[in-house]
Amino acid sequence: MLRRALPARPEARRILLGTLFSAVGRGLTLPFLFIYLTDVRGLTDTRAGLVIGWFGAVTLALSPLAGTFIDRFGARRVVLPCLVIEAIGVICLTSSTRPPRRSA
């Protein structure tokens, strides 16, 4: 039954498998990210939850656009730059010392 539900092309199966591993990995590390943000970086529980929730909101908002670009340009050309952007965001998150302040 599962075999019939999967796409026939091996490239599409690889993308789905990579997405599965990414989702499992993200799910296993999110609790530790919450602890890191609250205990090490000193964010309140609410702010840490908003930061983590922001990841999901951005992913949900950009997924249709990314899917369109993948169909048009290919997965490698779209996913690799996105991973670089994600890595830069994580580096910024780990090197931050305080929450950003609103400018008046």
N, C-alpha and C positions, 0 to 999 in steps of 0.2 A: 504494500500500500504506500509506504513512504517513497519507494523508488519511483512510482508513477507520479507522485506529487512534485518531485524534484525536476529541474530542467534537464533536458537531454544533453546539452553542451557541457563538456568538462570544465570550461572556463567559468561558466555560471555556477557550477557546483563548487568550484574553488572559492569564488567570491562569497557564496553562502556559508561555506565552512569557515572562512576567515571572519565573517561577521558573527558567526556563532561563538568562536573562540574569543573574539573581542568583547562580546556582550558578557560572556561568563567571566572573563578577566576583569572587566569594569565592575561587575556586580560583586566580585570578591574583594576588590580594593576600595570601593566607596566607603565602607565603614571605617577603614583606616584613614582615609582622607578626612572624614569628619573629625576623628580624634586628633589628627594633625592640625587641622584648622582651629579647633577649639583649645587644645592643650598647648601646642607649640606656638602657634601664631596669635593666640589670644582673642579670636573672634568669638562672639556670643553664639549660642546654639542656633538662634534664629538666623544670624548672618551666615553661618556655616551651611545651614540648610538651604538658604537662598543661593549661595555660591554653587552648591552641588546641584540644586534644581535648575540653575541657569544652564548647566551643561546639557541637560535633557531638553530644555526649551529651545536652545539654539539648534540642537540636532534635529528636533522635530520640525522646526521652521525651515531649515536648509536642506532637508532630505529630498523634497521634490525637485529642487533646483539641482542638487548633486546627481540625482538619478537621471535627469534630462541631460546633464553634461556627460555622464558616463555613457549614455546611449549614443551621444553625438561624437565624443572624442575618444572613448575607450576608458576602461577602468584605471589602468596604470597612470595615464596622463592626468586623471582627476584625483585619484586617491593619494598618490605620493605627495603632491603639494599640500593636500589637506592634512596629511600626517605631519609634515614639516610645520605647518601652522599650529597644529595641536601641540607639538613638542615645544614650540616657542611659548605657547600659552602656559604649559606646565612649568617651564623654566621660570617664567614671570611669576607664577603662583608660588613656587618654592623660594624665590628670592625676595618676595615681598616681606616687609617688616610691619606693616600696619594696613588697615583697610583704607581705600582711597577716600579723600575728603571731598565734600561738595564745594565747588567754588561759588561764591556769592555774587 
